[in-house]
Amino acid sequence: MSTRDEQNPQSVPAPTIIFPEEGGHTGPVTLMLGDGMPNAMVQVWDSTHTDLLGGGQVSADGRWAFTINGAQPQGSHGIQARQTLAGVTSDWSEVRQYNVKLRPDIDVPVVLEPREGEPADAVPEFSGEVTQAAGFVSIFNLDTGMEIARADVDNDQRWYTQVTQPLVAGQYRTSAVHNVEGKVSDWGRVRTFTVSANGKT
């Protein structure tokens, strides 16, 4: 018996993959990010369609983002994404190839605050740790691709900052990178938090 997905996949286009970049290098746990149809659910699989790496919902801005489940082994990897909206599943995206390094030159930053899933003020505080006492950490809003905060790393391998502009109410998906003398780490784990109209609730 044919399903609606099989009958009409063309009505929902395949999502696009932005990160990892084609031919790029990542750590074993990395950011998956791309464009899709608002409110669709995106899944990313390995290119043989045997291993689900993770999934997430497309925002109103048409952006999806999540950190993969588990850790990937070192070497070359291929992935594909598809999205489902109103019960209709798209075709697969083009295969994206990238390489995993188990011991990257710069480790990803660890974000301690704000905590995952918790409410935050319109001017949230970001803090965390890195493995090198050098450079700076940048925080990006994954839905817009804009840097919203930057912090110098101190001698104790810690960093602290606040956003440069107050955030409007809504849900935010962010990730951080560590920049050391122009060399940049892979993306850190996605951190999701919500800013309410009245601050923390």
C-alpha positions in Angstrom: 0.0 0.0 0.0 1.5 3.4 -1.0 2.0 6.0 1.7 1.5 9.7 1.3 5.3 10.1 1.7 5.8 7.8 -1.3 3.1 9.5 -3.4 4.2 13.1 -3.1 7.8 13.7 -1.9 8.3 16.4 -4.5 5.9 18.7 -2.6 8.5 19.0 0.2 12.0 19.8 -1.1 15.0 18.3 0.4 16.7 20.3 3.1 20.1 21.8 2.6 23.2 21.1 4.8 25.5 24.0 5.7 27.6 22.4 8.4 29.7 20.3 8.3 31.2 21.9 5.2 32.0 19.8 2.2 35.4 18.3 2.6 35.8 20.0 6.0 37.2 18.7 9.3 35.2 18.2 12.5 35.6 16.7 15.9 33.9 13.4 16.8 30.8 15.3 18.1 29.8 18.1 15.8 27.1 20.6 14.7 24.6 19.7 12.0 23.1 22.8 10.6 21.2 23.8 7.5 18.1 25.3 5.8 14.6 23.8 5.5 10.9 24.5 5.5 9.7 26.3 8.7 8.2 23.8 11.2 9.4 20.7 9.3 11.3 18.0 11.2 14.7 17.2 9.8 16.7 14.0 10.2 20.3 13.5 9.3 21.5 10.0 8.5 24.8 8.5 7.3 24.9 8.2 3.5 24.0 4.5 3.7 20.8 5.3 5.6 21.6 2.9 8.4 22.6 5.2 11.2 20.4 8.1 12.4 22.8 10.9 13.6 20.0 13.1 15.0 17.2 15.4 14.1 15.5 18.7 14.9 12.8 21.1 14.0 13.2 23.9 11.4 12.7 27.3 13.0 10.5 30.1 11.7 13.6 31.5 10.1 14.0 28.3 8.1 17.1 27.0 10.0 17.6 23.7 11.7 20.5 22.8 14.0 21.5 20.1 16.5 24.5 18.3 17.8 24.8 14.7 16.6 23.9 11.8 18.8 27.0 9.9 20.2 30.5 10.2 18.7 31.8 9.5 15.2 34.9 7.4 14.5 37.9 9.1 12.9 38.0 9.2 9.1 35.8 10.1 6.1 32.0 10.4 6.6 29.1 11.0 4.3 25.7 12.2 5.4 22.3 13.0 3.9 19.3 14.9 5.3 15.5 14.8 4.7 12.6 16.7 6.2 9.0 15.9 7.0 6.2 18.4 6.9 2.5 17.7 7.4 3.1 14.0 7.0 5.0 14.4 3.7 8.7 13.4 3.6 11.1 14.9 1.1 13.7 13.2 -1.0 17.3 13.0 0.4 19.6 15.9 0.2 22.9 15.6 -1.7 25.6 13.6 0.1 27.8 15.8 2.2 31.4 14.5 2.8 33.6 15.5 5.6 36.4 14.2 7.8 36.4 13.5 11.5 39.5 14.1 13.7 39.4 12.5 17.1 42.1 14.8 18.4 41.5 18.2 16.8 44.1 21.0 17.1 41.7 23.1 19.2 39.1 21.4 21.4 35.5 22.8 21.3 34.6 25.1 24.1 32.4 23.9 26.9 29.4 26.1 27.7 28.3 26.1 31.4 25.8 28.9 31.3 23.1 29.3 30.3 22.0 25.8 31.0 20.3 23.7 28.4 16.6 24.3 28.1 16.4 26.8 30.9 14.9 30.3 30.8 17.3 33.3 30.4 17.3 37.0 30.8 17.2 39.3 27.7 20.9 39.9 28.4 22.0 36.3 29.3 25.4 35.5 30.7 27.6 33.0 28.9 30.4 31.2 30.6 32.4 28.1 30.2 35.8 26.4 29.8 38.4 25.6 27.2 41.6 23.5 27.1 43.9 26.3 26.1 44.5 29.5 28.0 44.6 31.7 24.9 42.4 33.4 22.3 38.7 34.1 22.6 35.3 32.3 22.4 32.5 33.4 20.1 28.9 32.6 20.7 26.7 32.4 17.6 22.9 32.5 17.2 22.4 29.5 14.9 19.1 30.7 13.5 20.7 33.9 12.1 24.3 33.0 11.8 25.2 36.1 13.8 27.8 36.4 16.6 26.0 37.6 19.7 28.8 37.5 22.2 32.6 37.2 22.5 34.8 36.5 25.5 38.5 36.5 26.1 39.9 33.3 27.7 41.6 33.9 31.0 44.7 32.2 32.5 42.5 29.6 34.2 41.1 28.5 30.8 37.8 30.0 31.6 35.7 32.6 29.8 32.7 34.8 30.7 30.6 37.3 28.7 27.2 38.7 28.0 25.4 39.4 24.7 26.2 42.6 23.0 22.6 43.5 22.4 19.5 42.5 24.4 17.6 39.5 23.0 14.0 39.6 22.1 11.6 37.0 23.6 11.8 33.6 22.0 13.8 30.4 21.8 17.5 30.5 20.9 19.8 27.9 19.6 23.4 28.8 20.0 26.9 27.3 19.6 30.4 28.4 20.5 33.8 28.2 18.8 37.3 28.9 20.3 39.6 31.0 18.2 43.4 30.8 19.0 45.6 33.0 16.8 43.3 32.7 13.8 42.7 29.0 14.1 39.2 28.1 15.0 37.8 25.0 16.8 34.9 22.9 15.6 31.4 24.0 16.8 30.5 23.2 20.4 27.3 21.4 21.4 24.1 23.3 20.6 22.8 25.1 23.6 19.0 25.9 23.6 17.4 28.4 26.0 14.3 30.6 26.0 14.0 34.4 26.7 10.6 35.3 28.0 9.0 38.8 27.6 9.5 39.3 31.4 12.9 37.8 31.7 13.4 34.5 33.6 10.3 32.7 34.7 
